[in-house]
Amino acid sequence: MAAQKKSKSSKFLTVPTRPVPIDRDRSVAGLLEKMEGAGFGARQLAEAHRIWLDMLDDNSTVFVCGSGNLIPSGMRRLLSYVIKNRFVDVLVMSGTVLFHDIHETLGRNHFQAHPSMGDEELDAADVMRLGDTLANRDEYQEADEWIGSVINQLETTRAYSVREFLHLTGRELAEIAHEDGIMTAAYKARIPVFCPDILNSELAVGIARAKFDKKLHLTFDTTQDTLEMMQIGQKTRNSGVITLGSMSSQSILNVNEIASYITRSKARGHKYAISITTDAIPLSSRTPSFAGSHTEIFGKLQKGATTAYVPCDPSIALPMIITALSQTAAKFMKGRKRPNFTFSGKDMTIDVP
C-alpha cells in the first residue's frame, strides 16, 4: 500500500478537537480536564484552571484583579476561599467590589430581582437595582456610616496609602464578621489589597460622609501604593495575573512597566495570565499569536507567556475553576514558596523565599 502523501497543512493539523463527554464522576476538575480537548470558550476555561495550577507549582506571585458586580453575583465565598488558602498573593480590587464585600460581611445581603419589578416601584421602596440583583439603600448607607467609624479611629494628621487603609479596614471588619469576605480573608492571610479607583467608587461615599458629618479629613498618599506595587514587581521572580471583569482593573499592574526606570530595573512582565471578561475584544487580540496586541488584554507579558482568554461572565467561570482548584490544588501547595508580606504601620515589605 502506497504511503499517504502529507499535505502542506499536516504539520498544523495534528491535534483534533474532542467532543466533551458526559462527566459521570461528578468531578468539576474532571469535567474541565475533558474540556481541554474542546475549542473556543470550553478550552479556554479548562486552560485557565490548568494555568492557575501552573502558577502555584512555579512559585509565581499571583495577582488577582477584580471589578464589577462580583459580590452581588455570589462570588464572595469563592474569593475568600482562594485568599485563605493562598491560591492568590496580591489583590487589586475596584472600590465597587470592596464596598459590596463590606456590605455582605457586615451581615447584609443582596437579593435576586425579577423582570416584573419596575424601577419606579423599586425606587419608591428604597431598593437599588444592580443588574438582576437588588440591595437595600438604607443598608448601603449603614455601610457608609460604618466606613466612617473606621476613619474615626485613624490618626488623621498623616496620610495613608490606600493599601494601608484597606488593611486597617479589614482588621476592623474581621473583629465583627461572622463569615469572611475578601477584606477579612486578606487581613487574616496577610496579603495586600490595592484599590486604584477608590475615589471613583462607592467607598468614596463613606469617606465623604465621614468628612461631611464628623469633619474627619482622611488624606490618601496614592504614590505610596505605586511604590509598594513597584516593590512587589521588583522582588517577584515570576508572576501571573488573573483578571476578573473589566480589564481596566489591572491598570495599576501595567504602571510597573512604565515606572520601572525609577529603580533602574527592567519590567519582566507576567509569565502567566488569565482574563475572564465580557469586555468586547477584537478577535485579533485574543491570542498571543497575533502581533503582540494581546497585551491589551493581559498587560505586560514575558516572551512565551502562557495565557487563557475566557470570554465569559466571571460568575459563570469562577464557580467551576475554584471548585476544581479545591479538588486539584493541594499537591501544588505543599512545596510552594509564596511571597510573605509584613505590615508595620504605613510600611509594607515583601520577602520572596
Secondary structure, DSSP 4 states (H G I P E B T S, - for coil): -PPPPPPTTTTT--S---PPPP-TT--HHHHHHHHTTS-HHHHHHHHHHHHHHHHHHTTPEEEEEE-SSTTTTT-HHHHHHHHHTTS-SEEEE-HHHHHHHHHHHTT---EE--TTS-HHHHHHTTEEEETTEEEEHHHHHHHHHHHHHHHTTS-TTS-B-HHHHHHHHHHHHHTT-SS--HHHHHHHHT--EE-TTGGGSTHHHHHHHHHHHH-----B-HHHHHHHHHHHHHH-SSEEEEEES-GGGGHHHHHHHHHGGGGT-----EEEEEEEE-S---GGGSSTTSTTTTHHHH-SEEEEEEEEEEES-HHHHHHHHHHHHHHHSHHHHTT----EEEEETTEEEEE--
